[in-house]
Amino acid sequence: MLKVSPIQTKEEQKKICGLCQVEYNPDCLAYSVKDDSNLLGISQFRLFGETAVIYDLTNAVGINDLDALIITGKATLNFIDSCGIKDVIMDCRDELCSSAINLSKTLGFKRDDNGIWRVNLEGYFESPCQKS
């Protein structure tokens, strides 16, 4: 069974970032996703007033589990929404963009006129099929 949990310490976050080959950002909040005790992936994100940015939403090295990332992405978006933030950006650095365009679309992100992947969470969780 998949379990998405907030990462409780910066030491644990740094370790999980290494296992997922993403840059550790101590200013970020983070979730991990596990199947039993096996690490499947990480989400690192920050809240900036009225906007949130997801920097990393990726599997651990050697894991290819899109479902785990979708569930982790939804949990991340739910937390952001519960903080009252409706505008969310998916930070698309080169390595993220090449592997996460499908994931971004699945989560409801769309490119705006400036090429930035974003989603508006207004009403996002009101319908199980809502993708903005």
Buried (B, 14 or more C-beta within 10 A) or exposed (E): EBEBEEBEEEEEBBBBBEBBEBEBBEEBBBBBBBEEEEBBBBBBBBBEEEBBBBBBBBBBEEBEBEEBBBBBBBBBBBBBBEEEBBBBBBBBEEEBEEBBBEBBEBBBBEBEEEEEBBBEBEEBEEEEEEEB
